[in-house]
C-alpha cells in the first residue's frame, strides 16, 4: 500500500523503495507516495526533519488534513479545503497523475 507525505525535495533521494512525487508549486515541499516494503524503513524516513506524514489512507481515512498539510497542498491544488481527508485530496491529485492514486490498476 502507498503512504503519502509532504517532504522537502532533498529527502526524496533517501527513499530506497518504490516512490513517486509531485512538486507543489514551490520548491519547499513535494507530495510523495511511497510503497514501503517494511515498517522500519518507513518509520525511519518519516521521522526525519523535513518530512510531514499525511494521514494513513485506511486507518486514518476519516481524519481531516491539518492546516500544515493544506498550506503546502493548496499551492498546486487550490481546490483543497479545510475538512478534506487524504482521499479528498487524492481525487484531485490523481486527475493530474494517475500513479498517485491509492491503488494503481
Buried (B, 14 or more C-beta within 10 A) or exposed (E): EBBBBBBBBEBBEEBEEEBBBBEBBEEBBBBBBBEBEEEEBBEEBBEEEBBBBBBEBEEEEEEBBEEEBBBBBBBBBEEBEEEBBBEBBBEBBBEEEEBBBBEEE
